[in-house]
Amino acid sequence: MQAMHQTLATAVMACAALCAPVRSALAQAADILTGSWSLVSVTVMKSGNDVEQLGPHPQGQLILGNDGHYVLIVLRSDLPKFASGDRESGTPEENRTIARGNVAHFGTYTVGQAEHVIVFHIQKSTFPNWDADVQRRPFTLDGDRLTYVTPGTFGYGSSKVVWQRMK
């Protein structure tokens, strides 16, 4: 009887394995980064020093879905409220401060695990120059800490972005 149960269990497992969708090697590579990440820091090297590009304690989230889609938003922690209370009536200074204090984009992504590169296929961004752009970001993963380098297309050079996996 026990042999019959083992045979049946083996047959069920084999059938489940054959019926399950086949995941690509690329999707499996992306698994190491899939999930939600909280921003730790955004720094750029200037004159030999790390400068906090979005001020101290920036806030943000990066969500890397297992379906290959992502959403990224990064904000200064000290963004001012609009004095008028109406975002359509912001002063030039308020608008400039807000524009300089955030970046967001979304689209699809792939991960080259062997070469440690995240490739963002940006659909739309708050920096319109990145719309429809493809960007490769070399990364390191140390436990639940993800670090990558952004391209230097914002005008201040490339930056180092550090994320912590959310639990």
SELOPA-194613 format. One record per residue: x, z, y of N, C-alpha, C in turn. Coordinates in nm, 3 decimals. Each point is the difference from the previous one (the first is absolute). Layout:
! residues N
<roke <X Z Y> <X Z Y> <X Z Y>>
...
This chain:
! residues 167
<roke <0.082 0.000 -0.119> <-0.082 0.000 0.119> <0.087 0.000 0.126>>
<roke <0.106 0.082 0.001> <0.088 0.008 0.116> <0.070 -0.135 0.022>>
<roke <0.038 -0.067 -0.106> <0.065 -0.131 0.012> <-0.096 -0.100 0.061>>
<roke <-0.129 0.010 -0.034> <-0.099 -0.091 0.054> <-0.017 0.025 0.151>>
<roke <0.001 0.125 0.043> <-0.012 0.035 0.142> <0.122 -0.051 0.077>>
<roke <0.118 0.013 -0.061> <0.120 -0.049 0.066> <-0.004 -0.151 0.014>>
<roke <-0.047 -0.069 -0.105> <-0.010 -0.145 0.004> <-0.102 -0.042 0.106>>
<roke <-0.113 0.068 0.005> <-0.104 -0.030 0.099> <0.053 0.026 0.141>>
<roke <0.067 0.111 0.020> <0.055 0.033 0.132> <0.102 -0.104 0.043>>
<roke <0.085 -0.044 -0.092> <0.099 -0.103 0.030> <-0.068 -0.131 0.036>>
<roke <-0.105 -0.035 -0.074> <-0.072 -0.125 0.027> <-0.068 0.005 0.136>>
<roke <-0.059 0.116 0.037> <-0.065 0.014 0.131> <0.103 -0.011 0.112>>
<roke <0.114 0.063 -0.017> <0.105 -0.007 0.103> <0.053 -0.142 0.013>>
<roke <0.017 -0.071 -0.111> <0.048 -0.137 0.005> <-0.102 -0.090 0.070>>
<roke <-0.127 0.020 -0.031> <-0.105 -0.079 0.063> <-0.005 0.029 0.150>>
<roke <0.009 0.125 0.038> <-0.001 0.037 0.142> <0.118 -0.063 0.073>>
<roke <0.115 0.001 -0.064> <0.119 -0.060 0.062> <-0.016 -0.150 0.018>>
<roke <-0.061 -0.065 -0.097> <-0.020 -0.144 0.009> <-0.109 -0.037 0.101>>
<roke <-0.099 0.088 0.015> <-0.111 -0.028 0.090> <0.029 0.040 0.144>>
<roke <0.093 0.088 0.020> <0.033 0.047 0.135> <0.062 -0.113 0.080>>
<roke <-0.026 -0.004 0.131> <0.061 -0.104 0.082> <0.151 0.013 -0.003>>
<roke <0.066 -0.112 -0.003> <0.145 -0.001 -0.002> <0.050 0.015 0.144>>
<roke <0.082 0.098 0.023> <0.055 0.022 0.134> <0.130 -0.075 0.012>>
<roke <0.021 -0.060 0.113> <0.124 -0.074 0.022> <0.114 0.097 0.021>>
<roke <0.121 -0.049 -0.020> <0.119 0.082 0.024> <0.006 0.040 0.147>>
<roke <-0.048 -0.088 0.087> <0.000 0.030 0.143> <-0.092 0.118 0.030>>
<roke <-0.118 0.002 -0.059> <-0.093 0.111 0.023> <0.060 0.129 -0.053>>
<roke <0.068 -0.008 -0.115> <0.062 0.120 -0.054> <0.111 0.050 0.091>>
<roke <0.075 -0.091 0.061> <0.106 0.041 0.092> <-0.059 0.068 0.122>>
<roke <-0.115 -0.048 0.048> <-0.064 0.059 0.117> <-0.052 0.140 -0.029>>
<roke <-0.024 0.032 -0.126> <-0.053 0.132 -0.037> <0.086 0.114 0.053>>
<roke <0.129 -0.021 0.014> <0.086 0.109 0.045> <-0.031 0.040 0.144>>
<roke <-0.065 -0.089 0.076> <-0.032 0.029 0.140> <-0.150 0.013 0.026>>
<roke <-0.083 -0.034 -0.097> <-0.144 0.005 0.019> <-0.044 0.140 0.038>>
<roke <-0.086 0.008 0.101> <-0.055 0.128 0.042> <-0.002 0.015 0.150>>
<roke <-0.020 0.122 0.044> <-0.010 0.032 0.142> <0.125 0.074 0.044>>
<roke <0.050 -0.040 0.117> <0.124 0.055 0.055> <-0.025 0.051 0.142>>
<roke <0.063 0.110 0.034> <-0.010 0.058 0.134> <0.132 -0.020 0.073>>
<roke <-0.008 -0.039 0.126> <0.120 -0.029 0.078> <0.081 0.126 0.025>>
<roke <0.131 -0.011 -0.018> <0.093 0.108 0.031> <0.073 -0.030 0.130>>
<roke <0.056 -0.122 0.011> <0.075 -0.035 0.121> <0.016 -0.150 0.014>>
<roke <0.022 -0.042 0.126> <0.035 -0.138 0.034> <0.116 0.010 0.097>>
<roke <0.117 -0.043 -0.043> <0.118 0.011 0.086> <0.070 -0.135 0.012>>
<roke <0.067 -0.017 0.112> <0.081 -0.119 0.023> <0.137 0.049 0.044>>
<roke <0.104 -0.069 -0.044> <0.137 0.037 0.034> <0.035 -0.059 0.137>>
<roke <0.034 0.087 0.095> <0.043 -0.043 0.133> <0.125 0.078 0.038>>
<roke <0.105 -0.072 0.033> <0.127 0.061 0.041> <0.049 0.103 -0.102>>
<roke <-0.020 -0.030 -0.129> <0.048 0.088 -0.105> <-0.088 0.118 -0.030>>
<roke <-0.117 0.010 0.063> <-0.092 0.112 -0.022> <-0.136 -0.050 -0.047>>
<roke <-0.063 0.079 -0.087> <-0.138 -0.029 -0.039> <-0.093 0.042 0.113>>
<roke <-0.080 -0.093 0.050> <-0.096 0.028 0.106> <-0.140 -0.010 -0.060>>
<roke <-0.085 0.099 0.028> <-0.137 -0.001 -0.050> <-0.079 -0.101 0.081>>
<roke <-0.023 -0.115 -0.059> <-0.061 -0.111 0.072> <-0.140 0.031 0.050>>
<roke <-0.077 0.076 -0.076> <-0.136 0.035 0.041> <-0.012 0.148 0.035>>
<roke <0.108 0.055 0.054> <-0.002 0.140 0.042> <0.009 0.094 -0.118>>
<roke <0.007 0.129 0.032> <0.008 0.099 -0.107> <-0.132 0.011 -0.077>>
<roke <0.010 0.018 -0.127> <-0.115 0.023 -0.088> <-0.105 -0.111 0.004>>
<roke <0.042 -0.128 -0.016> <-0.101 -0.105 -0.005> <-0.089 0.020 -0.122>>
<roke <-0.118 -0.056 0.006> <-0.094 0.014 -0.110> <-0.038 -0.138 -0.052>>
<roke <-0.028 -0.007 -0.129> <-0.040 -0.127 -0.055> <-0.028 0.008 -0.149>>
<roke <-0.057 -0.107 -0.049> <-0.026 -0.012 -0.143> <0.029 -0.142 -0.045>>
<roke <0.047 -0.009 -0.121> <0.022 -0.125 -0.069> <-0.074 0.012 -0.132>>
<roke <-0.093 -0.090 -0.024> <-0.074 0.001 -0.125> <0.031 -0.130 -0.072>>
<roke <0.062 0.013 -0.117> <0.038 -0.113 -0.085> <-0.092 0.001 -0.121>>
<roke <-0.096 -0.091 0.000> <-0.098 -0.003 -0.108> <0.054 -0.064 -0.126>>
<roke <-0.056 0.039 -0.113> <0.042 -0.060 -0.126> <-0.052 -0.142 -0.015>>
<roke <-0.082 -0.045 0.098> <-0.049 -0.138 -0.001> <0.088 -0.093 0.083>>
<roke <0.113 0.053 0.055> <0.091 -0.081 0.078> <-0.032 -0.006 0.149>>
<roke <-0.100 0.074 0.045> <-0.032 0.006 0.142> <0.058 0.128 0.061>>
<roke <0.027 -0.006 0.130> <0.054 0.118 0.068> <-0.059 0.011 0.140>>
<roke <0.009 0.122 0.054> <-0.033 0.029 0.139> <0.106 0.096 0.050>>
<roke <0.052 -0.027 0.120> <0.104 0.084 0.060> <-0.040 0.028 0.145>>
<roke <0.011 0.128 0.041> <-0.023 0.037 0.139> <0.098 0.109 0.037>>
<roke <0.064 -0.019 0.116> <0.099 0.095 0.050> <-0.030 0.024 0.147>>
<roke <-0.005 0.129 0.041> <-0.035 0.037 0.136> <0.092 0.109 0.054>>
<roke <0.025 -0.006 0.130> <0.062 0.115 0.066> <-0.097 0.116 -0.014>>
<roke <0.053 0.120 -0.012> <-0.087 0.117 -0.011> <-0.054 0.043 0.136>>
<roke <0.060 -0.050 0.108> <-0.039 0.043 0.134> <-0.070 -0.109 0.081>>
<roke <-0.071 -0.091 -0.067> <-0.072 -0.103 0.074> <-0.102 0.066 0.093>>
<roke <-0.004 -0.045 0.127> <-0.093 0.063 0.095> <-0.143 -0.049 -0.021>>
<roke <-0.094 0.084 0.036> <-0.139 -0.044 0.002> <-0.021 -0.082 0.128>>
<roke <-0.095 -0.091 -0.004> <-0.034 -0.077 0.118> <-0.073 0.091 0.099>>
<roke <0.048 0.005 0.123> <-0.058 0.088 0.102> <-0.149 -0.031 0.020>>
<roke <-0.037 -0.128 -0.010> <-0.139 -0.040 0.021> <-0.088 0.031 -0.121>>
<roke <0.063 0.025 -0.113> <-0.076 0.020 -0.123> <-0.050 -0.130 -0.060>>
<roke <0.041 -0.114 0.058> <-0.046 -0.132 -0.042> <0.122 -0.088 -0.026>>
<roke <0.019 -0.041 -0.124> <0.119 -0.079 -0.033> <0.001 -0.136 0.070>>
<roke <-0.115 -0.048 0.043> <-0.008 -0.126 0.073> <0.044 0.015 0.146>>
<roke <0.012 0.123 0.046> <0.033 0.025 0.141> <0.135 0.070 0.015>>
<roke <0.089 -0.019 -0.095> <0.131 0.064 0.008> <0.081 -0.055 0.117>>
<roke <0.080 0.088 0.059> <0.089 -0.045 0.107> <0.114 -0.080 -0.061>>
<roke <0.069 -0.080 0.080> <0.115 -0.073 -0.054> <0.102 0.093 -0.067>>
<roke <0.023 0.115 0.057> <0.096 0.096 -0.058> <-0.052 0.055 -0.134>>
<roke <-0.129 0.035 -0.006> <-0.057 0.049 -0.126> <0.010 -0.108 -0.108>>
<roke <-0.036 -0.123 0.035> <0.006 -0.109 -0.097> <0.142 -0.026 -0.047>>
<roke <0.096 0.005 0.091> <0.140 -0.022 -0.035> <0.048 0.110 -0.096>>
<roke <-0.035 0.124 0.031> <0.041 0.113 -0.084> <-0.059 -0.011 -0.140>>
<roke <-0.127 -0.037 -0.007> <-0.065 -0.016 -0.131> <0.064 -0.115 -0.078>>
<roke <0.022 -0.114 0.066> <0.059 -0.116 -0.067> <0.139 0.031 -0.053>>
<roke <0.078 0.074 0.075> <0.136 0.035 -0.044> <0.003 0.112 -0.103>>
<roke <-0.110 0.070 -0.015> <-0.002 0.118 -0.086> <-0.064 -0.018 -0.134>>
<roke <-0.020 -0.124 -0.044> <-0.060 -0.018 -0.131> <0.038 -0.135 -0.059>>
<roke <-0.014 -0.008 -0.128> <0.006 -0.127 -0.072> <-0.087 0.016 -0.124>>
<roke <-0.075 -0.103 -0.028> <-0.083 -0.002 -0.120> <-0.003 -0.142 -0.052>>
<roke <-0.006 -0.013 -0.130> <-0.019 -0.131 -0.061> <-0.056 0.016 -0.140>>
<roke <-0.056 -0.110 -0.050> <-0.056 0.002 -0.135> <0.015 -0.137 -0.062>>
<roke <-0.012 -0.004 -0.131> <0.013 -0.125 -0.073> <0.024 0.027 -0.147>>
<roke <0.090 -0.077 -0.059> <0.036 0.020 -0.140> <0.149 0.029 -0.009>>
<roke <0.040 0.054 -0.114> <0.142 0.033 -0.019> <0.041 -0.025 -0.143>>
<roke <0.129 -0.020 -0.017> <0.061 -0.007 -0.132> <0.125 0.087 0.005>>
<roke <0.047 0.037 -0.116> <0.120 0.083 -0.009> <0.099 -0.068 -0.092>>
<roke <0.121 -0.022 0.051> <0.110 -0.046 -0.083> <0.078 0.122 -0.043>>
<roke <-0.035 0.053 -0.118> <0.060 0.126 -0.043> <0.150 -0.013 -0.023>>
<roke <0.044 -0.111 -0.057> <0.143 -0.017 -0.030> <0.083 -0.002 0.127>>
<roke <-0.051 -0.070 0.104> <0.075 -0.008 0.125> <-0.045 0.106 0.101>>
<roke <-0.095 0.087 -0.039> <-0.050 0.108 0.087> <-0.047 -0.054 0.134>>
<roke <-0.098 -0.089 -0.004> <-0.055 -0.061 0.121> <-0.152 0.002 -0.007>>
<roke <-0.062 0.045 0.109> <-0.144 -0.015 0.017> <-0.018 -0.126 0.085>>
<roke <-0.090 -0.086 -0.043> <-0.029 -0.121 0.078> <-0.142 0.013 0.052>>
<roke <-0.012 0.015 0.132> <-0.131 0.008 0.064> <-0.043 -0.140 0.042>>
<roke <-0.117 -0.042 -0.045> <-0.062 -0.125 0.043> <-0.105 0.042 0.101>>
<roke <0.040 0.005 0.126> <-0.083 0.058 0.106> <-0.112 -0.096 0.036>>
<roke <-0.122 0.048 -0.012> <-0.115 -0.081 0.040> <-0.022 0.014 0.151>>
<roke <-0.013 0.125 0.049> <-0.018 0.026 0.143> <0.077 0.126 0.038>>
<roke <0.040 0.005 0.127> <0.077 0.113 0.050> <-0.036 0.029 0.145>>
<roke <0.021 0.124 0.042> <-0.016 0.034 0.142> <0.113 -0.061 0.082>>
<roke <0.103 -0.049 -0.067> <0.106 -0.080 0.063> <-0.026 -0.143 -0.047>>
<roke <-0.078 -0.079 0.078> <-0.047 -0.131 -0.047> <0.112 -0.096 -0.043>>
<roke <0.121 0.021 0.046> <0.111 -0.085 -0.044> <0.023 0.010 -0.150>>
<roke <-0.048 0.107 -0.062> <0.016 0.018 -0.144> <-0.117 -0.059 -0.080>>
<roke <-0.108 -0.044 0.065> <-0.113 -0.057 -0.073> <0.049 -0.116 -0.087>>
<roke <-0.043 0.000 -0.126> <0.034 -0.103 -0.099> <0.149 -0.005 -0.032>>
<roke <0.073 0.106 0.031> <0.144 0.007 -0.028> <0.023 0.057 -0.140>>
<roke <0.114 -0.032 -0.057> <0.044 0.058 -0.127> <0.129 0.073 0.030>>
<roke <0.002 0.131 -0.031> <0.118 0.081 0.032> <0.050 0.073 -0.123>>
<roke <0.130 -0.009 -0.020> <0.067 0.069 -0.111> <0.060 0.129 0.055>>
<roke <-0.028 0.109 -0.067> <0.050 0.129 0.044> <0.076 0.068 -0.115>>
<roke <0.133 0.003 0.010> <0.076 0.070 -0.104> <-0.039 0.147 -0.001>>
<roke <-0.017 0.056 -0.120> <-0.043 0.140 -0.008> <0.083 0.079 -0.100>>
<roke <-0.007 0.132 0.018> <0.050 0.094 -0.099> <-0.114 0.096 -0.030>>
<roke <-0.001 0.048 -0.121> <-0.100 0.097 -0.042> <0.074 0.117 -0.061>>
<roke <-0.016 0.116 0.061> <0.064 0.122 -0.048> <-0.111 0.100 -0.029>>
<roke <-0.043 0.005 -0.126> <-0.114 0.085 -0.036> <-0.124 -0.052 0.070>>
<roke <-0.060 0.083 0.085> <-0.120 -0.038 0.075> <0.032 -0.037 0.144>>
<roke <0.123 -0.040 0.027> <0.042 -0.040 0.134> <0.038 -0.148 -0.001>>
<roke <-0.073 -0.079 0.078> <0.023 -0.144 0.012> <0.063 -0.028 0.136>>
<roke <0.109 -0.075 -0.001> <0.068 -0.038 0.124> <0.020 -0.150 -0.001>>
<roke <-0.036 -0.066 0.111> <0.029 -0.142 0.009> <0.044 -0.035 0.142>>
<roke <0.051 -0.121 0.014> <0.049 -0.049 0.129> <-0.091 -0.113 0.045>>
<roke <-0.046 0.008 0.127> <-0.085 -0.105 0.056> <0.087 -0.104 0.070>>
<roke <-0.056 -0.119 0.019> <0.076 -0.102 0.075> <0.009 0.040 0.147>>
<roke <0.093 -0.058 0.071> <0.021 0.034 0.140> <-0.076 -0.088 0.095>>
<roke <-0.126 -0.030 -0.029> <-0.074 -0.094 0.083> <-0.086 0.065 0.107>>
<roke <0.008 0.131 0.016> <-0.074 0.068 0.106> <0.077 0.001 0.131>>
<roke <0.127 -0.037 -0.004> <0.080 0.003 0.120> <0.096 0.118 0.006>>
<roke <-0.010 0.094 -0.093> <0.089 0.115 0.001> <0.090 0.005 -0.123>>
<roke <0.006 -0.103 -0.074> <0.085 -0.003 -0.119> <-0.075 0.049 -0.122>>
<roke <0.065 -0.008 -0.114> <-0.065 0.043 -0.124> <-0.012 0.152 -0.001>>
<roke <-0.099 0.047 -0.070> <-0.022 0.144 -0.006> <-0.009 0.046 -0.145>>
<roke <0.030 0.128 -0.017> <-0.012 0.064 -0.131> <-0.130 0.079 0.000>>
<roke <-0.084 -0.028 -0.101> <-0.130 0.066 -0.010> <0.000 0.083 -0.128>>
<roke <-0.039 0.126 0.013> <-0.001 0.092 -0.115> <-0.143 0.048 -0.023>>
<roke <-0.042 -0.007 -0.126> <-0.135 0.040 -0.042> <0.010 0.104 -0.111>>
<roke <-0.100 0.087 -0.008> <-0.011 0.099 -0.107> <-0.128 -0.029 -0.077>>
<roke <0.011 -0.005 -0.133> <-0.119 -0.026 -0.082> <-0.100 0.115 0.020>>
<roke <-0.125 -0.037 0.022> <-0.107 0.099 0.018> <-0.053 0.041 -0.138>>
<roke <-0.030 0.127 -0.014> <-0.050 0.050 -0.128> <-0.135 0.062 0.018>>
